[in-house]
Structures are given as structure tokens and as C-alpha cells.
């Protein structure tokens, strides 16, 4: 059924105007004032609403083996939560470890997503080792359409690349024209600090931050950018959390590095005191890099506004507090890392970024949609409102008022890190490739259509 979005205020990364949007098939076919719907069309009244391009989350984990357990969301639940929150496309980290071939990992993750994911998706291809066999498979995977690699400088055993392997990975990425996303922390220093703390009896979640302080993240960024500058490779720093790492990005850019940076909604709104809550409650907030001191938040907001940080992601990684997080009750290094945020990223950014004036609406769209679409080869099908683009649209009600609650969320996890925080604005309706898939906080779409 064709869809007409009528009477809304269209807002993209660069434009703001009133018009109707006609969606036929899976694409936007016409944008003009006062389009009259033919019989049989579905008409969505967008009067007094914003109309945004579908949002793109550039960094999520769904199928995620970790410390002998699996992240709680399935592709069905995570994608439906994404859509309810206005995200129509997600980029999942496809994560084979050093024991797996890339092709084996690619097929496994694709099988988990295809036919189950309700929103559109692509992957970052993790490179956890490098040899001739791996190189051949990576070339084939890129031919299938993936536009990014992912490397970890943070986890010594499962994913850690030697410097030679990092060099070869970035050289191949440059040759193939793909961008390399990177988790930047110094793995050797993290391992040493963890061992030292555990030996001193410092086992609680409050010590997680002290095992990976800002200087260790900054060193990881510096290390990556040394290789990137040498090779002329394009790199993308995931989940940048602190001023020290941001300074390394700025220095790298000034000296010619082709580098982009992402931060997370968690770092903008939560601080390390959450991970210090008593009775093991802090384990809910254990992630890597860790939540930082509050002083970093204003710096990150300013960098996001000024395009020193280019995108905002969720790094969605849901583990139940009652069972899975408790795997580390006697050893913080055994707490599964990550927070659930795929559902709330957009609303929290609007509430705490746009409403107080950190970001205008154009920058809001750019950091939560358009820039990621451009960086990862999706634009202008995604991240845009123009004829020929996919009909991915978010009709957004800025007057909505509500409160975050795990009891009402779609995400399949037993807590919400933003519990009790207010929101101002949410999607009234979400359209994915011409079909209405969510209304007022409820998924109404077709499971597995992504």
C-alpha cells in the first residue's frame, strides 16, 4: 500500500521545510506541497510533527558471545526495539574471534540476522587475525557489500592483533576502499592493571574504570592513528569516551590522519558514579571504555556539536543484571561488558541534546543518521529524504512527555540504564521502506523484513 506523509515539517541534516512525502513501493517518489492521495493510500497526518530520515545506529551488538554467555536480545527483539525508537538501520559488529575464519563468522552472523531482523542492517567485519587465508576471505566479504572492518586494540587474547597484523589489515582496507572501525585501548596495560587490582583484592565493579583509565584509551587512539597516517587508511574510532582520547583525534587530524570519531549516548548522560553503586548494582553500568567522570560530558557534547565527534551510537550490548552480570560478582573482569541502549538513543539525544541547545535539529539528524550513512556506504538510500531514497521516515512528536522504564521497553533485558529519566519527544510513527512498522511506542511491522 502506498503511503502519504502529509503536513509535516521535513528536517534533514541540511534542510527544513514543509511538504508532503509520497512513498510508493519501497522508495520516496515525490516531495511536494498538498499532494492529494489516490484511493487506497495510507495517509499519515504529520501536522505539528517533525519528519526525519530514518535513524542509523552505526554500532550495535546483538549476537554477542561473551564470557561463556550470550547477549540477551535476539535479532527480532533488538530490531523491533530499534524501530520503536526511530532507528530503521543498524550496523552490527560481526565478531569472529581468532579461532574462527572471517567467512565462517560472516555466514553465522548473517544467518542469525536474515529473516529475523525487522529493520535494515549491515555489518562491521571484525578482523581478529591476519594471514593469507584471512585476506582472501576478507576480499570476498567486501565484494558481498560490506564497507567496513572492525579491529580491537583492547582484548589481548580473543581479538588482539599484533602490530604487523594491524598494519596488514589497514593496508588491505585502504586498497579495498573500506573504513576500519577500531576499539582503542592499550590491551597490555589493561591486562597488567587488572592483574594488579585483583591481586590487591579490588574485585568490585567500581574498579573496572581504574583498570582502563582515560590515558589508556588515549594511548590506543594514538597507536591506531600512527598506523593510519603511515598507510593513508580511513579509520573510525568507536565509543570515544573522554577528553584525552578526543585530543589524540584532534592531533591526528591536524597531522593528516583520515579519522572520524563516534561517541555513545551513555557517555553523554551517565558517569562513573553509576558503576560505583553499592550492592553490586554498579555492574549494570560496566562497559569498555568505562563511564567517565562527569567533567568529560560537557567536552563530548561540545565536540559533537562542532563535528569534532561525528556520530552518535548505542553500542547496544544487553546482559541481564540478575543473572549474567553476576558472573563477575567476585571478579569485575568477569562481568559481561555493555549496556542496552538501542531503543532509547534517539529520544535521549533529542531530550538532552536538542532541548537544552547542545545541538540544533540539523545536527541531531546528522549525528544520529546522515553521517553514519555516508561513512558506511548507505547514503543516499539511507539518511536522506529525497526522491529515490528508501522510504525510511520518522514522524516525530516533539510534544510527547514520558519516563524511561524497563517495564515498558521492547529490549529483552531486565534493566534500563536510563531508568526514571524523562524524555521529551518520541516517534509517533516509523516507516521502513514504505511500510509503517511502529506507532507510539509499539512495533506493528512485519518481523524479519529487514
Order of alpha helices (4+ residues) and beta strands (2+ residues): beta-beta-beta-beta-beta-beta-beta-beta-alpha-beta-alpha-beta-alpha-beta-alpha-beta-alpha-alpha-alpha-beta-alpha-beta-alpha-alpha-beta-alpha-alpha-alpha-beta-beta-beta-beta
